[in-house]
Amino acid sequence: MDNDFEEAFSNFLERREYDEAESALFAMVRIAFLAGWKAAGGEPPLPQKIFELISCDHAGLQTCEPDIPIK
């Protein structure tokens, strides 16, 4: 492909609309895989937390200083 095409494609990939379409496509593939998994007798995955916020007190830390200096 020529440079104009590559630049246009790169610009397209950097758009919010592409991110939304990619996310929707991933969700559809995951749903289809899960349906097949269940149909084959597999157990559905248990819900899991993506992340959990903890305070410094609960983490057993003396201070809440970041490891990376904030500018």
Backbone bond lengths (Angstrom), bond angles and torsions (degrees), N, CA, C in turn:
res aa  C-N    CA-C-N  psi(-1)  N-CA   C-N-CA  omega(-1)  CA-C   N-CA-C  phi
1 M - - - 1.453 - - 1.526 109.11 -
2 D 1.319 114.52 157.14 1.460 117.85 -179.53 1.531 111.13 -85.81
3 N 1.321 115.35 171.48 1.461 120.84 -176.21 1.523 112.51 -64.44
4 D 1.337 117.74 -34.99 1.464 120.24 178.90 1.524 110.60 -61.80
5 F 1.322 115.74 -43.54 1.467 119.92 178.53 1.526 110.06 -61.82
6 E 1.329 117.29 -49.17 1.464 121.41 -178.01 1.519 111.56 -59.91
7 E 1.320 116.91 -40.46 1.460 120.43 178.89 1.531 110.82 -66.92
8 A 1.318 117.22 -43.78 1.467 121.25 179.19 1.530 110.31 -63.75
9 F 1.331 116.56 -42.33 1.462 120.35 179.78 1.523 110.31 -64.97
10 S 1.313 117.42 -42.16 1.458 122.03 178.01 1.530 110.33 -60.94
11 N 1.314 116.57 -43.74 1.467 120.65 178.16 1.527 110.95 -62.48
12 F 1.327 116.45 -39.65 1.462 121.27 177.79 1.529 110.45 -61.96
13 L 1.319 117.65 -43.50 1.461 121.60 -178.31 1.526 112.64 -65.58
14 E 1.310 117.22 -23.35 1.464 121.57 -177.75 1.526 112.90 -88.03
15 R 1.322 117.65 -0.53 1.466 120.93 -176.96 1.518 111.93 -85.69
16 R 1.317 115.59 152.61 1.458 122.31 177.28 1.526 110.85 -61.16
17 E 1.321 117.51 -36.34 1.463 120.96 -179.77 1.533 111.34 -61.27
18 Y 1.324 116.70 -37.94 1.468 119.57 177.64 1.530 110.24 -65.36
19 D 1.321 117.09 -43.28 1.462 120.69 178.96 1.527 111.05 -59.63
20 E 1.334 116.44 -41.42 1.458 120.36 179.22 1.525 111.05 -66.09
21 A 1.334 116.99 -42.82 1.466 120.77 179.51 1.528 110.49 -65.58
22 E 1.319 117.21 -41.90 1.461 121.29 179.23 1.526 110.77 -63.06
23 S 1.322 116.62 -41.24 1.459 121.26 178.86 1.528 110.82 -64.56
24 A 1.329 117.11 -42.47 1.471 120.95 178.84 1.525 110.74 -65.07
25 L 1.320 117.20 -41.77 1.458 120.61 178.98 1.529 111.00 -63.49
26 F 1.314 117.28 -43.16 1.459 121.31 177.57 1.526 110.51 -60.43
27 A 1.345 116.89 -43.89 1.467 120.73 179.89 1.530 110.53 -61.57
28 M 1.330 117.83 -41.28 1.461 120.88 179.08 1.527 111.25 -64.48
29 V 1.325 117.22 -42.80 1.464 120.70 179.22 1.523 110.04 -63.80
30 R 1.323 117.38 -41.10 1.463 121.06 179.88 1.526 110.67 -65.17
31 I 1.332 117.22 -42.81 1.465 121.20 179.09 1.525 110.12 -63.17
32 A 1.334 117.32 -43.20 1.468 120.76 179.07 1.528 110.74 -64.35
33 F 1.312 117.89 -41.64 1.459 121.24 178.55 1.523 110.33 -63.67
34 L 1.327 117.03 -44.06 1.461 120.86 179.67 1.523 110.72 -62.18
35 A 1.334 117.98 -40.17 1.465 120.68 178.33 1.525 110.07 -62.35
36 G 1.318 118.09 -43.97 1.457 121.69 176.83 1.514 112.24 -64.41
37 W 1.316 115.91 -39.72 1.466 121.52 179.17 1.534 110.22 -60.87
38 K 1.333 115.64 -47.36 1.463 120.24 179.19 1.530 110.82 -65.01
39 A 1.342 116.94 -41.64 1.466 120.79 -179.93 1.522 111.32 -62.54
40 A 1.316 117.31 -29.79 1.464 121.63 179.58 1.526 111.89 -84.61
41 G 1.341 116.84 1.91 1.453 120.26 177.11 1.505 114.88 96.26
42 G 1.318 116.94 5.99 1.460 119.86 179.12 1.515 111.59 -76.50
43 E 1.310 115.72 151.92 1.461 121.21 176.70 1.528 109.09 -80.27
44 P 1.330 117.22 136.93 1.465 118.37 176.43 1.524 110.07 -65.57
45 P 1.325 117.94 148.80 1.466 119.91 -179.90 1.529 110.55 -66.72
46 L 1.318 115.85 146.91 1.453 121.00 176.30 1.515 109.50 -73.98
47 P 1.331 117.73 143.85 1.464 119.55 176.77 1.526 110.14 -60.79
48 Q 1.309 116.77 140.08 1.458 121.18 179.69 1.518 109.61 -131.94
49 K 1.320 114.87 147.35 1.455 119.93 174.40 1.517 108.08 -71.25
50 I 1.314 115.89 139.05 1.457 119.83 176.96 1.518 109.29 -74.74
51 F 1.318 116.92 -43.02 1.455 121.62 175.85 1.522 107.79 -157.53
52 E 1.302 115.80 163.97 1.460 121.29 179.88 1.517 108.05 -134.13
53 L 1.319 116.26 129.22 1.454 120.93 177.12 1.512 109.07 -84.29
54 I 1.317 116.42 132.97 1.456 120.75 177.66 1.519 108.53 -128.32
55 S 1.316 115.40 152.54 1.459 119.40 177.30 1.521 108.63 -88.83
56 C 1.298 116.53 166.30 1.465 121.02 178.90 1.517 110.48 -62.00
57 D 1.330 117.52 -35.92 1.468 120.87 -179.79 1.524 110.76 -61.66
58 H 1.329 117.06 -43.82 1.457 121.21 -178.84 1.528 111.93 -73.11
59 A 1.301 117.18 -23.86 1.458 120.66 -179.42 1.524 111.73 -85.07
60 G 1.338 117.42 -7.34 1.458 121.12 179.76 1.520 112.71 75.87
61 L 1.323 116.75 24.98 1.464 120.74 -179.37 1.520 109.77 -94.52
62 Q 1.331 115.57 147.48 1.462 120.62 178.07 1.525 110.86 -74.87
63 T 1.332 115.87 -39.14 1.466 121.01 -179.95 1.520 109.07 -134.72
64 C 1.289 115.09 168.48 1.466 120.84 178.71 1.526 110.34 -110.46
65 E 1.300 116.77 34.46 1.451 120.41 178.99 1.525 109.78 -72.28
66 P 1.333 117.95 134.26 1.470 119.91 178.62 1.524 111.08 -70.54
67 D 1.314 116.48 149.30 1.467 121.03 176.17 1.519 110.88 -69.18
68 I 1.308 115.71 -31.40 1.469 121.36 -177.95 1.524 107.75 -107.99
69 P 1.331 118.02 125.72 1.455 119.86 179.78 1.537 111.29 -59.27
70 I 1.317 115.44 135.59 1.467 120.65 177.87 1.517 107.78 -92.63
71 K 1.312 116.01 127.46 1.474 120.28 -178.20 1.489 110.34 -95.16
